[in-house]
Amino acid sequence: MSLISIQFFAFLALLLLIYYTIPSKWQWLVPPVFSILFYISYGVGQIVMILSAVLLTYGLGLGLNHVDDRFHALRSECKDKEARKAYKAECTKWKKRMMLAGLLLNFGIWAAFKFMHIFSFSPLGISIYTFIGAGYCIDVYRAKYRAERNLLRYCSFMMFFPHIVQGPFSRYDALGKTLFVRHAFDFDHLEQGMLRLLWGCFKKLVIADRMLVVINTILPKDSGYGGVYVFLLFILLPIQLYADFSGYMDIVAGVCHMMGITLQENFMQPFFARSIDEFWRRWHITLGAWFKDYLFYPISMSKIVQKFSTRCKKICPPAMVRLIPSYIALFFVWSATGLWHGSSPNFLLWGWINLFCIVSSMQLKPVYGKIRQRLHLSEDNKCLHLVQMIRTFLIFGFAEMVSDVRSVHGIMMKCRSLFLEHNWRLLCRPMELFPGLEGRDLLLMAVGVLVMLLLDILKERGLKPYDAVGRVPVLPRYVCYVILFYAVLLFGYAGAGAAGGFMYEQF
């Protein structure tokens, strides 16, 4: 069931009707029931897969708590200090064994579907719920919170349909605070949620689907489009992916807002970033936070890495020695991030491109500072900011091209044509520059991108558009709603090559 379909909107209307009419003490049961129905709409095999992940991580969480409780009882009865230390060591050993076995099984199932392709179907959102469940178990292992004993409540968290297809990577302690409490009907929440849902549909249907037609025409290595078209890919790929992915996030955040549930934001105006490192703190925020908390810190702070860093003092400058643990951890983080996105070698290369840019920026930071001093440029210089934003945007666009071109030979062919094909005069011929689109579609796409950019500028300056709209008088406000609704309905792209689903559904 696509999130942009008549079936989904009927599903959503029924969900809201039952959610706000059922007795409030049973309200929290509505999301898991509808999440199961949502999954069943994609096939019975899908619900079997996610229930298996739910039961595995649920059982692991309870097992970790059981070990903690058992050894805590033994330690409290024991008066001998050395014996208490021995109990604690034994408890840690058992918990590590359980965690290792549970995570190996959890990620092993994910890897079997992601890389081995040994089954005839691809589980919907398996990369999302595998990582969400693993994060939950690690938090329980670290005693951040107790494991959830109520299986239905845990199912409600894990299977919550708005976040399970493309994210965000929710944390149990954060989502649980808003998912399991009672929510009274609030017309303002309903109105703002519907507005955000419509805006997400606009970004997907009016901008992303049109832009994807151009990209799919240019991108194949045997398409015959080189030179200026490759440079155009660097620009279109980030914008198209942003309109598609953040459009999805707007839709699901809008659905949750209508229910009074707060979903963590996943984007924060990424195209205003001045470095690749900052870009990834603004783009797919919850994925980056997951890798930071559960991979970067454990690796960089591990005894092995710290000892290796200490041994490097004899051969490396002090400034580099301090960064060695971060560099090692970043290598594993970006290798894992690449593999999370796909099993092809180009995704690994994509991860290493991001790694190279981040490490280079860290290592050359003093050099950049000296260059700015020589040029008498302050860090707040607006022209410098603009240059840095354009540079970051184009680097990300190049990396996206690397991830989308499925062979190293194809990547080399595209890069070669960028310098050898002299067709830059096409910049003055937009109808030839954007193959696959008619003049009307090109105009609608351009207007949509400008509106999206304008709203991001306002948000970057601290304005909250959805709150601001609520302060507009009723009549003009509802006129704007009607215009947006009809814009989505009339101008949503339905031509040849229309994307249909969201790009990240494959994950």
Helices and strands as residue ranges (DSSP letters): H 6-21, G 24-29, H 30-40, H 44-77, H 81-111, I 112-116, H 126-141, H 151-158, H 161-164, H 172-179, H 187-202, I 203-208, H 209-218, H 228-258, G 270-272, H 276-282, H 285-291, I 292-296, H 297-300, H 303-311, G 312-314, H 318-341, H 345-363, H 365-374, H 382-404, H 408-420, G 424-428, H 430-433, H 439-460, H 465-470, H 474-491, G 503-506
